[in-house]
Amino acid sequence: MIVTGLQIAAVLAIALYLAFWQKSVRRRKAQTWECLLARLRPEWSARELSEQFLWKEGLSATPEDAWQRMEGPRGLWVMYQNARVMLEMADFADKHCEGVDRLLIETLHSDAMQIRVCVLMALAQYAFTHAGEGVRVNAYRAAAMYTGMAARMTQLLQENAAVMVPDFVAAM
């Protein structure tokens, strides 16, 4: 009797999860460019870490400097959330623009996943060591990938939807 109840509960949980997932996929597919831009979090910008932010990869700060400029976990969380939004922007450009460079789209997908993993690792380490050396290194790595992803996103937009570049730059 208990096993049957657990099986029913498991099936219901899976069904609810799949329904929620399907709804979120539909919502993401129906998004407009303006909705995506509005979801970018401007509370912190990587402009403080690079003079060429949005135009060129690389940081002009040391790991210790970067940690302070990104305001610790606050900047990491903004990078985590913006990486997902930029991934959705790449998918949007892929769907709505002709001749999009597939390698660039795949690179953006890879960047987003690597940024999110680095941020989660840094936040987990921060929870235990409070900004130890490993946290600063992972945060620096995430920030370097984030500036690279932002530069590649700008490149994608310049090549395929130049009218969207000013809005993207203003939102970042």
N, C-alpha and C positions, 0 to 999 in steps of 0.2 A: 504494500500500500504506500509506504513512504517512498520507495523507489519510483513508483508510477507518478507520484506527486512531484518528485524531483525532475523526472523526465519532462513532464508537462511544463514545469517552471523553466527548464532549460530551453525548450522549444519556443516558449513565449518570449523569453529574453532574446533569443536569436532572431525571432521574427520582428520584435520591436527594434532591435539594432539595425536590421536590414531595411526596415521601413524608414527609420531615421536617416540612414546612409543614403537611400534612394532620394529622399526629399532634399537632402543637402546637395546631392549631385545635380538635381534639377534646378535648384536655386543658383548654384554656381554657373550652370550653363546659361541661365537667363540673365546674368549680370551684364550691366552696361559698363563702358569705360569709366564713366563718371562714378559709378558705384565702387569700382575697384580703386580709383584714386582716393575716394573718400575713406576707404578702409586703411590706407597707409597711415601709420602713426607718426606724426611729425614731432612728438615730444622730445625726441633725441635724434640728432642727425650725425652721420659719419663724416660730415664736412669738417668736424673738429679734428679728425684723425688723418685727413688727407687734403692737400691743397687742390688736387685734381679730382676730387670726388665727383662721380657720375661721368667722368671723361677718360679716366685712366686708372688702371689697377695700382695697388700698392698703398702702403701707409707711410706717413712721415713721422710716426711716433714709436717710441719703444713700448714693450709690453706693459711696463709700469705706468708710463704716460697714458697709454691707451686705456688702461683700467680706470684711471682717474677721470679721463675725459669722457668715457662712456658712462660715468656715474655708476660703475659697478653693475650689479644685477639689473638695474633699470634699463640701461642701454642694451644689455644682452637680450632682455625680453622683447624690446622693440625690434631688434634684429630678427629674432625668432618669428615674430608675427609678420613683419614686413617681407621676410623671405617667402612666406606662403602667399602673400598678396602678389609679389612679383612673379611667382610661379604661375598664378592664375592670370596675370597680365600677359605672360608669355603664351599661355594657352589661348587667351583671347586674341592676341595678334596672329597666332597660328591659324585660328579659325576664320578670322575676318580679313586677313591680308593675303594676297596671292604672292607666290614666290618666296615665302619665308625660308630662311636658311635652317634646315632641319638640324644640322650640327649645332647651331647656336641655341636652338630650342632645347635640345638634349643637354647641352652644357648648362643652361639655366636650370633645368630640372635637377641635374647633379649638384649644382651649386646650392640650390635651396635645401636639398636633403643634407648635404655636408654642413651647411650653416646650422641647421636645426639640430643635428647631432652634436656638433661642437658646443653650441649654446647649452644644450641639456647637460652635457658632460661638465661644462664649466659651472653651471648652476648647482649640479649635484655636488661637485667638489667644494663649491662655496658654502654649501650647507654644512659641510664638515670641517673645512679648514679656514673659512673666512679670509678669502683673498690670498691664499698661499701661492707659491710659484706656479704650480700646476694650473690653478684657476686663471692666473694672468696670462699664461701661455695659451690655454684653450680660448680665452676671450680674445686674445690678439689674433689667433688663427681664424676665429669666427669673423672678427672685424675685417681681416684681410680678404677673406672670401666674400664678405658682404660688399665691400667696395668694388671688388671684381665683378660680382653679380650685377650691381647697380650700373657699372660701366657697360657691361654687355647688354643690359636691358636698354640703356640709352642708345647703344649701337643698333639694336634690333628696331627700336622705334624710329631712329633716324633713317634707316634703310627702307622701312616698310610703312611707316605712318608718321611722317615728320610733323604733322599738325598736332600730334599727341605729345611731342617732346616737351614743349613749354609747361604743360600741365603736370607732367611727370616730374620735371625738375623743380617746379614750385612745391609739389607735394612732398618731395624728399628733403 
